Structure formats: structure tokens, C-alpha cells
Amino acid sequence: MKMSKLKEMKNNSFPKVTMEEWVEQAEKALKGKPVSKLNTVTYEGITRKPVYTENDRSELASKNLIEKSDWAVSQQLYASTSFEEMNAQLKLELESGLQSIRFATFPSTEPKALLIKKPTDLKTLLKEISLDDIALQVHAGASATTFINALIDSDIETKNLHGIIGADPVGELAATGKLSQPLEQYYNEMKSNIEWKENNAPFLKTVWVQSNAYHSGGANAVQELAVVMATAVEYLQQLMYRGLTIEEASQEIAFTFPVGSDFFMELSKLRAARVLWANIVEAFGGNERAQKMNVHATTSMFTKSNLDPYVNMLRSTTEAFSAAIGGADSINVDSYQQGKDAFSRRIARNTHYILKEESFLDKVVDPAAGSYYVENLTNQLADEAWKLFQELDKLGGIVEAMRSNFLQDRIAEVKEKRLKDVQNRKKVLVGTNMYANLQEELKQQISTTAIEENEHASVKVQAIQPLRLSEAFESLRYQAKVYQEKQGTPPKVTLINLGSLATHKPRTDFSSGFFQVGGLQPVVSPSFENAKEIVEWVSLQNITGYVCICGSDDTYEELLNAAVMAVNSPNRKVLVAGLPEATRQKALQEIGVSDFIHMRSNCYEQLLVIHQEMGLTDNEA
């Protein structure tokens, strides 16, 4: 009986539904609006649809080359007070699950780089650590020569050394805007380092194309892919010109992509990268082995915030999830405050093992394969990135595209849109531009460094300045913090509530959240039924500064004018929660309303004006 039931269940299936039938039912649920209203457009200019079918797949999907499920646990090592301390830290972390030793060294654009200037520094850092089973991942900036010379002089055994000691002069040029010697010299050094490694460290890679500068400058996924491929092609051509075969040159190159918060876009970015690289190497005549791509991923600094920093743990988890599903060979999860403390680094390492041991992501090869949506998105990314790659090629390649500012200008357009979306809260940053916690103790941890011009550089372009999406709102919160320290009380905005609690609560809650993300503490009034109650309460509170009136549209018709006149005075500025039609706005402004806050507000710009008028901008930390 049980077996027959089981067989019956297996044979059951949902009736097949046509796309037309689905659209008909969907539009009924949308009350007559077309399904196309559910489409959204990404920063890449790609339209996301509400549903995908097998018709959205293409032949390109079959070229995705993800063949493994597991990844190496990597974690950036940051400069500490001494190499002895960093050595002890590494030993502890290797015992606790770390599988790759990863750091940046001089010269480097990365924060808190390890300045390894002499062999004893390296010898101390790696003392009593066997590199036979541990991958070494060193971002060496524009040239790997300095680090390789230190490695040679340190007498560390290199025959079994594996991983990357990688140079990326074009990436360094993009990030800093300058190089100290001509590119030809860097390419000659690349060739020399490859010759050394062939005889002394055959398992190493010595070229490491980094997408960090572009990602941290605000680039979208299409731009990242196109620029990384253009850079890799530059290196392929230069190495082949110096005598390497396409197979030798392509296998010398590793890639790094930061992974941001758009889950499906970011995992599709990594998948599209493999498709693009395979096509490029094939076009150069490379065999199937040469078309394999070595992909390293790192959680994004662009998405992280100093505010409510524990939320960064959640951001890093979803980013690492994207990287794992996207098929990264190794993943670096940064600690939530980019700190050196053991706790935050342990949490970051254990994020890997939650995804591996408890979520089983290391047990399935290419789990996104076959998803109509992911395959379609992968294909669109690859197509659009290829178009931009061809534009860069027509300009003379990646370096010429930077010299003409073509690349910088294109990235700046996307960056400005991203920042605007954060400012008007179309893009939500939890704990930063929404759901702020005014009780948290603010600590400035994560920072980005502006790149300075260098008149004596051998190669110069306009640097792609790094930033984080949260910086504008962080500045407001730190200004409010300094004000509170000086005045002994936080900057405040009084909320005047009209009507019953049920009617004014939605706008009261909205207004409270609106002001809190600027570090302004809301002082909430009782619920008022008439202007007389307002006058009496305000007189007892001795209110000065900003006042915001909150209520429903119906309550506003009855009470708003009287409320505005009741609170308006020379030492107060009156705001209204909500956006009346234009004629009504004008009438309210004539009786004393300064501005309106609402869902479509540019929250940051309005808060900045309030900060300036309250004198908070003079307190900037």
C-alpha cells in the first residue's frame, strides 16, 4: 500500500501552463497593470523580468566551465606592530581553518599592506610555517620583483610553493593614477619573474589581474568584466611578444573579483568571467586547458559601513555565498570591521565553514547551472561585457582607454547613480540609511584613502578614487556625535503628531527613521486633536530648532494649517511629513513650512541642509 502511494506521488505533476496563461493571471493580480511593470533595470542596464523560462537560455550557457564545488579558505593578513606578532597570528589561524596565506605587499594600493623590504621580514613572517600544503597569495602591486627577491634571499624553499605572487601594473595604474617606471619595464620584469618561477617555483602564478580598483570606484559588473578581460589581453599580448606561447601566458594569470551585494548579479559575474576568458584564449589559439580560469573572490569593501558594523557580517555572508555559487577557486572573507582582532577574524573564517559544513555548498558542482534566470543573466553579462571590451580595444586597449578618461568617465556615471540611490534610499543600507541605531558607540574603522597626484610619475592617468556607499551618511552621524560630545546632548528634531495614534503612526515612524539616519534624535509629542493642545504642549517644552508635523492626509485637511501656525516662530523651522500636491505645498510654505520629507526625498541632501542650519557641519570629525 505504501509503495503504491509513493509511486502515485512520483507520477503526480503540476499541469503545464503557457506563458500567456501565466501573464493573464499575473495581470489579474496586478489589477490590470501589465506584467512589464514588474521589470527592473540594473546598474548594468540589464532588464530583470519577473519570470524566466527555458526560452531565455542560449547556447552560451553550455560554455560555462565551472568544474569544482569546493574553494580554499583565504583571509587577508593586515599589517600589525611586528612580523613576530603576525607570525603568531598566522599559526593560530592555520590551526583554526585558514587554508591560504594572503596579503598585499609593497608597492600596493591595498590598505594595511605588509611592507616587506628585506629577507628577514619574510623569514620572520613565515617562521615555522610549512608552505608545502598552504597556498601563498601575495598581491605585489605593479611588480612582483621586490617580493621575489626577498623570497630568494630569505632561503625559503620554493620548489613546492604554490599559489600566486602576482603583479598587476595596469590595476595599480587605475588605482593610483601613476606608475614609477614605463609599462614596458614592468612587462620585462613579468617575463623575468616567469623565467625564475619556471626553474624555482613551477606551481606559482606571477600575474594577478585585480578588479578591486574598478569595483571600489563604483563600476558595474559589465565594466568590471570588460576591464579585467582587456587587462588580461594586454598581459597576454605582452608576454607572447616576449616569447611565451598562449598556453604558457594564459596559465600564468590569476584573477580576483570583489563580490558585492547584488546576489544573482555577482554570482553571474563570476560565471560570465569564465565564459569570456575561454572565448578570448580560444581566439588566441589556446587549447582547452589554457582556457581554464583561476578565479579568486573577495568580499566587497564598497558595500561595508562603519555604522552598525555587525551588519557587515551579514553582508559578507551573502557575498561569500555568491562567490561560492559563482565557482570561485578561493574566497577571502574580510572581518566585519576590517580589524586585526581575533574575534572578528574568527567569525569571518567560520563564515566559510557555515557555507561548507552546514550549507553543503562545497558538495554540488555549479549549483546555479540550469537556472533559467542565472543562465540568462550570465549570458547577458557576457554579451554586454564583450561589447564594452571591443570598445576598449578600438580605443587602443585598456591603457589608452584610461589615458583618454573614457573608462573613468563611464565608471563615474555608474558611481553617481549608485550614490544617488543611497542618498534617496532607493538603495537600502541597513543600519546606515535605514534602521539607524542611535545607541551604538561609533568607532571609525573602515577608511578609504584618496589618491594624490604625482608630478614625477613615469606613467600618469586619472586615478579611479575608491569609496564606500555608506560614507555620506557616516559623515552625518559623526558630525552629530561630535555635536553631542560638545553640547552634552544630541541634536534633536521634535515630531508633532496630529490625530489618533493609528492615523499618525505611519508618518511618525517614517520621520523618526528619516532623522535618525542623520544622527538626529526625534522627540515625539503626544497625539493632538486640536491646535490649542499643540500650543500648550510646545510652550511647556521650550522647543527651538526643527519641528516636523506628522499625520494622515485626512487629518492634515482638518488640522495641518492650524498646527503649522501653532508651532511656527522665528526660532523654529517647520517640516511636514508627506508630499502634498504643488498648490497645497505653496500654500503651506506661505504660512511657514520650510520643506517636506517623504518617500521620494533625497534623504541625505535634506539632512545635510538641516545639519548646516543646526551648526553641525562645523563639528565634522
TIMI-121378 format. One record per residue (C-alpha): chain; residue number from 1; x, y, z. Coordinates in pm, whole numbers, plus 50000, padded with zeros to 5 digits. Example, Ala and Ser with C-alpha at 12.3 -4.5 7.8 and 13.67 -1.06 7.14 Angstrom:
<atoms>
- A/1/51230/49550/50780
- A/2/51367/49894/50714
</atoms>
This chain:
<atoms>
- A/1/50000/50000/50000
- A/2/50279/50239/50093
- A/3/50471/50160/49774
- A/4/50168/50225/49555
- A/5/50110/50558/49728
- A/6/50474/50652/49674
- A/7/50451/50558/49307
- A/8/50133/50763/49274
- A/9/50303/51066/49430
- A/10/50601/51035/49193
- A/11/50370/51029/48895
- A/12/50184/51339/49006
- A/13/50281/51666/48840
- A/14/50152/52017/48805
- A/15/49956/52087/48487
- A/16/50159/52266/48222
- A/17/50080/52636/48193
- A/18/50164/52854/47895
- A/19/50337/53187/47934
- A/20/50025/53357/47805
- A/21/49813/53194/48078
- A/22/50063/53298/48344
- A/23/50063/53658/48218
- A/24/49684/53664/48219
- A/25/49664/53551/48583
- A/26/49950/53780/48688
- A/27/49783/54084/48536
- A/28/49460/53998/48717
- A/29/49657/54003/49043
- A/30/49811/54335/48935
- A/31/49457/54471/48878
- A/32/49508/54526/48508
- A/33/49863/54662/48513
- A/34/50094/54499/48257
- A/35/50347/54243/48383
- A/36/50620/54462/48235
- A/37/50559/54698/48531
- A/38/50743/54438/48740
- A/39/51058/54471/48529
- A/40/51354/54645/48687
- A/41/51671/54780/48528
- A/42/52008/54708/48689
- A/43/52314/54933/48707
- A/44/52443/54729/48414
- A/45/52147/54839/48201
- A/46/52008/54483/48205
- A/47/51631/54445/48242
- A/48/51524/54194/48505
- A/49/51195/54022/48435
- A/50/50958/53874/48697
- A/51/50979/53526/48546
- A/52/51217/53332/48319
- A/53/51158/53019/48111
- A/54/51366/52780/47904
- A/55/51325/53022/47613
- A/56/51558/53260/47798
- A/57/51852/53022/47774
- A/58/52109/53031/47495
- A/59/52398/52829/47360
- A/60/52645/53035/47562
- A/61/52529/52860/47876
- A/62/52696/52539/47763
- A/63/53037/52712/47764
- A/64/53035/52777/48137
- A/65/53340/52597/48269
- A/66/53281/52553/48643
- A/67/53401/52204/48726
- A/68/53454/52209/49103
- A/69/53245/52279/49410
- A/70/53494/52345/49690
- A/71/53707/52654/49746
- A/72/54012/52748/49952
- A/73/53957/52944/50273
- A/74/54155/53265/50234
- A/75/54181/53568/50462
- A/76/54367/53894/50415
- A/77/54652/53944/50661
- A/78/54691/54308/50763
- A/79/55000/54484/50894
- A/80/55046/54459/51269
- A/81/55303/54602/51507
- A/82/55562/54337/51426
- A/83/55628/54042/51197
- A/84/55662/53824/51510
- A/85/55301/53905/51603
- A/86/55179/53836/51251
- A/87/55364/53503/51250
- A/88/55191/53401/51575
- A/89/54857/53513/51432
- A/90/54909/53309/51115
- A/91/54997/52994/51310
- A/92/54682/53026/51521
- A/93/54462/53088/51218
- A/94/54613/52799/51019
- A/95/54525/52572/51310
- A/96/54171/52717/51304
- A/97/54079/52655/50943
- A/98/54277/52900/50730
- A/99/54396/52739/50406
- A/100/54571/53024/50221
- A/101/54815/53289/50345
- A/102/54704/53607/50172
- A/103/54846/53958/50199
- A/104/54941/54262/49997
- A/105/55297/54389/49997
- A/106/55489/54698/49890
- A/107/55418/54856/49650
- A/108/55042/54815/49687
- A/109/54717/55008/49674
- A/110/54555/54788/49936
- A/111/54502/54918/50292
- A/112/54728/54797/50571
- A/113/54976/54630/50335
- A/114/55275/54442/50473
- A/115/55588/54641/50388
- A/116/55830/54356/50333
- A/117/56154/54532/50246
- A/118/56416/54277/50346
- A/119/56456/53898/50360
- A/120/56443/53882/50740
- A/121/56092/54032/50737
- A/122/55964/53747/50523
- A/123/56159/53486/50714
- A/124/56010/53608/51043
- A/125/55658/53623/50900
- A/126/55671/53262/50776
- A/127/55884/53115/51056
- A/128/55795/52750/51133
- A/129/55513/52754/50874
- A/130/55536/52483/50607
- A/131/55428/52614/50268
- A/132/55406/52268/50111
- A/133/55033/52239/50181
- A/134/54942/52607/50225
- A/135/54882/52833/49926
- A/136/55059/53169/49927
- A/137/54861/53458/49779
- A/138/55062/53780/49755
- A/139/54931/54089/49576
- A/140/55259/54257/49486
- A/141/55127/54575/49325
- A/142/55282/54683/48997
- A/143/55576/54441/49017
- A/144/55648/54113/49193
- A/145/56025/54157/49162
- A/146/56084/54314/49506
- A/147/55896/54038/49684
- A/148/56050/53759/49477
- A/149/56398/53894/49553
- A/150/56313/53894/49924
- A/151/56188/53538/49887
- A/152/56511/53430/49714
- A/153/56730/53598/49977
- A/154/56528/53450/50265
- A/155/56639/53095/50169
- A/156/56279/52971/50197
- A/157/56233/52651/49996
- A/158/56022/52729/49688
- A/159/56009/52406/49485
- A/160/55669/52309/49628
- A/161/55544/52664/49671
- A/162/55202/52712/49514
- A/163/54955/52995/49486
- A/164/55018/53344/49348
- A/165/55288/53607/49384
- A/166/55116/53835/49143
- A/167/55179/54169/48976
- A/168/54913/54388/48814
- A/169/55071/54712/48687
- A/170/54759/54815/48493
- A/171/54542/54766/48801
- A/172/54791/54967/49005
- A/173/54780/55243/48743
- A/174/54400/55254/48761
- A/175/54400/55269/49141
- A/176/54680/55522/49193
- A/177/54689/55710/48863
- A/178/55065/55664/48836
- A/179/55350/55422/48782
- A/180/55712/55492/48870
- A/181/55853/55338/48552
- A/182/55731/55274/48195
- A/183/55492/54984/48141
- A/184/55744/54817/47912
- A/185/55977/54781/48209
- A/186/55703/54616/48417
- A/187/55632/54375/48133
- A/188/56002/54290/48108
- A/189/56001/54218/48482
- A/190/55694/53997/48437
- A/191/55885/53791/48183
- A/192/56194/53769/48408
- A/193/55985/53659/48706
- A/194/55820/53389/48496
- A/195/56163/53259/48395
- A/196/56265/53245/48763
- A/197/55950/53066/48868
- A/198/55976/52805/48590
- A/199/56304/52686/48741
- A/200/56241/52752/49109
- A/201/55865/52760/49185
- A/202/55681/52587/48899
- A/203/55345/52578/49078
- A/204/55323/52955/49129
- A/205/55141/53213/48918
- A/206/55305/53555/48888
- A/207/55041/53772/48719
- A/208/54729/53862/48917
- A/209/54462/54071/48744
- A/210/54267/54259/49011
- A/211/53921/54410/48968
- A/212/53938/54587/49307
- A/213/54015/54937/49179
- A/214/53718/54940/48943
- A/215/53474/54774/49183
- A/216/53567/55009/49468
- A/217/53532/55303/49231
- A/218/53167/55217/49166
- A/219/53189/55015/48843
- A/220/52907/54782/48746
- A/221/52956/54413/48668
- A/222/52975/54469/48291
- A/223/53250/54727/48335
- A/224/53443/54505/48576
- A/225/53432/54213/48335
- A/226/53529/54417/48030
- A/227/53817/54594/48204
- A/228/53955/54275/48359
- A/229/53945/54099/48022
- A/230/54107/54397/47848
- A/231/54384/54396/48111
- A/232/54437/54022/48076
- A/233/54456/54056/47696
- A/234/54718/54330/47740
- A/235/54926/54091/47951
- A/236/54875/53801/47710
- A/237/54995/54009/47416
- A/238/55295/54147/47604
- A/239/55403/53804/47729
- A/240/55356/53642/47389
- A/241/55556/53926/47231
- A/242/55833/53833/47475
- A/243/55834/53469/47363
- A/244/55568/53285/47566
- A/245/55309/53065/47398
- A/246/54939/53133/47455
- A/247/54925/52826/47678
- A/248/55217/52947/47891
- A/249/55089/53304/47913
- A/250/54725/53222/47994
- A/251/54817/52976/48267
- A/252/55039/53240/48431
- A/253/54740/53467/48500
- A/254/54508/53457/48802
- A/255/54206/53682/48855
- A/256/54043/53848/49155
- A/257/53691/53990/49168
- A/258/53536/54164/49469
- A/259/53181/54036/49516
- A/260/52912/54289/49605
- A/261/52561/54275/49746
- A/262/52355/54201/49434
- A/263/52344/53826/49490
- A/264/52247/53697/49145
- A/265/52439/53965/48953
- A/266/52760/53892/49141
- A/267/52748/53513/49108
- A/268/52663/53555/48739
- A/269/52960/53791/48707
- A/270/53199/53514/48809
- A/271/53031/53266/48576
- A/272/53040/53514/48286
- A/273/53410/53577/48350
- A/274/53488/53213/48276
- A/275/53289/53225/47952
- A/276/53468/53541/47837
- A/277/53813/53412/47928
- A/278/53754/53084/47747
- A/279/53646/53272/47434
- A/280/53946/53505/47448
- A/281/54205/53231/47495
- A/282/54038/53023/47225
- A/283/54062/53323/46989
- A/284/54438/53335/47058
- A/285/54457/52967/46965
- A/286/54478/52832/47318
- A/287/54376/52475/47392
- A/288/54104/52366/47636
- A/289/54344/52352/47931
- A/290/54466/52704/47857
- A/291/54105/52827/47864
- A/292/54064/52734/48234
- A/293/54036/53038/48456
- A/294/54178/53073/48807
- A/295/53923/53288/48994
- A/296/53967/53432/49342
- A/297/53691/53628/49508
- A/298/53686/53867/49800
- A/299/53403/54026/49990
- A/300/53348/54387/49891
- A/301/53477/54690/50082
- A/302/53246/54908/49869
- A/303/52938/54771/50049
- A/304/53066/54794/50407
- A/305/52979/55053/50669
- A/306/53127/55188/50990
- A/307/52770/55221/51119
- A/308/52605/54921/51286
- A/309/52916/54721/51191
- A/310/52779/54380/51289
- A/311/52556/54407/50982
- A/312/52878/54377/50781
- A/313/52890/54011/50893
- A/314/52560/53952/50715
- A/315/52674/54140/50406
- A/316/52994/53935/50391
- A/317/52798/53613/50430
- A/318/52574/53682/50129
- A/319/52876/53798/49929
- A/320/53069/53480/50014
- A/321/52757/53281/49922
- A/322/52755/53450/49579
- A/323/53124/53375/49534
- A/324/53079/53008/49623
- A/325/52781/52961/49392
- A/326/52973/53152/49123
- A/327/53252/52894/49135
- A/328/53541/53086/49294
- A/329/53858/52882/49350
- A/330/53934/53066/49672
- A/331/53739/53321/49873
- A/332/53861/53591/50108
- A/333/53603/53694/50368
- A/334/53710/54014/50540
- A/335/53631/54065/50908
- A/336/53333/54287/50975
- A/337/53543/54585/51085
- A/338/53849/54502/50874
- A/339/54021/54464/51208
- A/340/54309/54260/51339
- A/341/54122/54134/51646
- A/342/54094/53758/51680
- A/343/53716/53761/51729
- A/344/53621/53936/51405
- A/345/53872/53733/51204
- A/346/53741/53407/51354
- A/347/53384/53500/51262
- A/348/53499/53571/50905
- A/349/53678/53235/50877
- A/350/53383/53048/51021
- A/351/53158/53207/50759
- A/352/53332/52975/50511
- A/353/53264/52672/50723
- A/354/52898/52758/50775
- A/355/52867/52767/50396
- A/356/53067/52446/50357
- A/357/52982/52225/50654
- A/358/52629/52339/50738
- A/359/52501/52459/50400
- A/360/52688/52198/50190
- A/361/52783/52444/49917
- A/362/53107/52255/49864
- A/363/52919/51937/49772
- A/364/52748/52049/49449
- A/365/52927/52146/49129
- A/366/52788/52465/48972
- A/367/52455/52465/49161
- A/368/52327/52763/48959
- A/369/52364/52576/48629
- A/370/52030/52521/48461
- A/371/51860/52812/48632
- A/372/51686/52998/48352
- A/373/51739/53328/48533
- A/374/52106/53277/48619
- A/375/52194/53139/48277
- A/376/52016/53430/48110
- A/377/52187/53683/48336
- A/378/52527/53517/48278
- A/379/52474/53536/47903
- A/380/52362/53900/47908
- A/381/52660/53998/48123
- A/382/52899/53820/47890
- A/383/52739/53981/47582
- A/384/52742/54334/47725
- A/385/53094/54296/47865
- A/386/53215/54176/47525
- A/387/53067/54486/47358
- A/388/53247/54713/47605
- A/389/53566/54509/47569
- A/390/53551/54574/47194
- A/391/53507/54947/47258
- A/392/53818/54945/47476
- A/393/54003/54753/47206
- A/394/53909/55011/46942
- A/395/54050/55285/47165
- A/396/54384/55105/47166
- A/397/54339/54885/47471
- A/398/54296/54930/47844
- A/399/54581/55176/47899
- A/400/54471/55409/47620
- A/401/54113/55392/47749
- A/402/54241/55524/48082
- A/403/54466/55787/47925
- A/404/54165/55932/47740
- A/405/53949/55914/48057
- A/406/53696/55705/47864
- A/407/53698/55435/48130
- A/408/53700/55670/48429
- A/409/53406/55869/48289
- A/410/53198/55557/48224
- A/411/53259/55425/48576
- A/412/53185/55769/48727
- A/413/52839/55767/48567
- A/414/52751/55441/48741
- A/415/52905/55555/49069
- A/416/52694/55872/49075
- A/417/52378/55672/49015
- A/418/52468/55433/49296
- A/419/52534/55722/49536
- A/420/52211/55897/49442
- A/421/52015/55577/49505
- A/422/52171/55552/49851
- A/423/52101/55917/49926
- A/424/51732/55892/49834
- A/425/51715/55546/49997
- A/426/51611/55365/49684
- A/427/51913/55150/49772
- A/428/51881/55049/50137
- A/429/52188/55012/50360
- A/430/52056/54859/50682
- A/431/52184/55046/50987
- A/432/52314/55329/50769
- A/433/52045/55499/50560
- A/434/51762/55292/50713
- A/435/51704/55149/51061
- A/436/51979/55351/51230
- A/437/52077/55266/51587
- A/438/52147/55592/51771
- A/439/52253/55399/52082
- A/440/52557/55241/51918
- A/441/52905/55356/52011
- A/442/53052/55499/51693
- A/443/53400/55387/51600
- A/444/53577/55488/51282
- A/445/53733/55169/51148
- A/446/53697/55127/50773
- A/447/53852/55404/50568
- A/448/53928/55475/50204
- A/449/54229/55678/50105
- A/450/54213/55947/49839
- A/451/54483/55908/49575
- A/452/54720/56203/49539
- A/453/54871/56328/49216
- A/454/55239/56263/49148
- A/455/55407/56507/48910
- A/456/55715/56285/48871
- A/457/55539/55961/48774
- A/458/55661/55785/48459
- A/459/55304/55690/48357
- A/460/55007/55903/48462
- A/461/54629/55875/48427
- A/462/54333/55994/48633
- A/463/54305/55761/48931
- A/464/53977/55581/48999
- A/465/53906/55702/49351
- A/466/53785/55433/49593
- A/467/53479/55488/49809
- A/468/53216/55311/50014
- A/469/52844/55359/49961
- A/470/52790/55447/50326
- A/471/53036/55738/50353
- A/472/52786/56025/50309
- A/473/52559/55905/50591
- A/474/52858/55817/50807
- A/475/52972/56180/50786
- A/476/52631/56296/50914
- A/477/52640/56055/51205
- A/478/52994/56151/51306
- A/479/52906/56521/51288
- A/480/52611/56455/51520
- A/481/52837/56257/51752
- A/482/53086/56544/51785
- A/483/52799/56788/51847
- A/484/52669/56565/52128
- A/485/53015/56541/52285
- A/486/53049/56920/52280
- A/487/52695/57011/52387
- A/488/52626/56724/52622
- A/489/52301/56647/52440
- A/490/52227/56501/52097
- A/491/52086/56721/51818
- A/492/51707/56685/51820
- A/493/51402/56723/51599
- A/494/51057/56749/51757
- A/495/50776/56548/51597
- A/496/50426/56700/51636
- A/497/50163/56428/51598
- A/498/49818/56513/51466
- A/499/49512/56292/51524
- A/500/49494/55949/51682
- A/501/49796/55720/51720
- A/502/49666/55489/51449
- A/503/49640/55773/51196
- A/504/49972/55948/51257
- A/505/50191/55645/51344
- A/506/50297/55556/50985
- A/507/50438/55904/50922
- A/508/50572/55937/51277
- A/509/50769/55615/51233
- A/510/50887/55723/50888
- A/511/51001/56062/51019
- A/512/51179/55910/51320
- A/513/51377/55681/51091
- A/514/51444/55965/50847
- A/515/51607/56186/51111
- A/516/51786/55905/51294
- A/517/52000/55816/50991
- A/518/52141/56169/51022
- A/519/52214/56125/51392
- A/520/51918/56347/51490
- A/521/51719/56225/51788
- A/522/51340/56251/51743
- A/523/51143/56393/52036
- A/524/50791/56257/51989
- A/525/50490/56455/52108
- A/526/50159/56314/52235
- A/527/49872/56277/51986
- A/528/49695/56613/51941
- A/529/49335/56665/51839
- A/530/49342/57047/51808
- A/531/49577/57344/51778
- A/532/49522/57458/52136
- A/533/49672/57135/52271
- A/534/49975/57187/52047
- A/535/50033/57545/52167
- A/536/50011/57440/52533
- A/537/50249/57146/52491
- A/538/50503/57340/52285
- A/539/50513/57624/52538
- A/540/50593/57379/52818
- A/541/50872/57210/52618
- A/542/51059/57530/52523
- A/543/51111/57394/52171
- A/544/51360/57553/51932
- A/545/51512/57431/51607
- A/546/51341/57185/51377
- A/547/50982/57067/51416
- A/548/50822/56805/51191
- A/549/50444/56766/51175
- A/550/50314/56410/51126
- A/551/49964/56293/51046
- A/552/49741/56133/50783
- A/553/49618/56313/50471
- A/554/49267/56331/50623
- A/555/49400/56479/50946
- A/556/49605/56730/50751
- A/557/49293/56863/50580
- A/558/49144/56940/50918
- A/559/49440/57032/51139
- A/560/49758/57098/50937
- A/561/49719/57474/50879
- A/562/49639/57538/51243
- A/563/49927/57316/51356
- A/564/50177/57499/51134
- A/565/50069/57836/51270
- A/566/50077/57700/51626
- A/567/50442/57590/51606
- A/568/50580/57847/51361
- A/569/50810/58104/51519
- A/570/51140/58284/51434
- A/571/51344/58029/51630
- A/572/51181/57723/51471
- A/573/51178/57561/51127
- A/574/50868/57366/51032
- A/575/50876/57047/50823
- A/576/50580/56836/50714
- A/577/50588/56458/50666
- A/578/50431/56379/50330
- A/579/50419/56534/49984
- A/580/50103/56736/49909
- A/581/50026/56843/49553
- A/582/50206/57155/49425
- A/583/49935/57413/49501
- A/584/49893/57285/49856
- A/585/50272/57289/49906
- A/586/50287/57653/49805
- A/587/50004/57747/50038
- A/588/50173/57572/50331
- A/589/50507/57738/50256
- A/590/50334/58077/50267
- A/591/50225/58013/50628
- A/592/50566/57890/50743
- A/593/50650/57537/50619
- A/594/51018/57511/50522
- A/595/51020/57173/50348
- A/596/50855/56832/50314
- A/597/51004/56489/50386
- A/598/50863/56190/50201
- A/599/50941/55858/50032
- A/600/51092/56027/49725
- A/601/51310/56269/49921
- A/602/51683/56286/49873
- A/603/51727/56200/50239
- A/604/52097/56285/50252
- A/605/52063/56629/50091
- A/606/51777/56729/50321
- A/607/51963/56609/50629
- A/608/52277/56791/50515
- A/609/52081/57118/50498
- A/610/51943/57053/50848
- A/611/52295/56980/50976
- A/612/52425/57303/50823
- A/613/52146/57513/50971
- A/614/52189/57350/51313
- A/615/52563/57419/51303
- A/616/52664/57053/51299
- A/617/52889/57079/50992
- A/618/53139/57281/51195
- A/619/53184/56974/51415
- A/620/53292/56731/51144
- A/621/53526/56471/51288
</atoms>
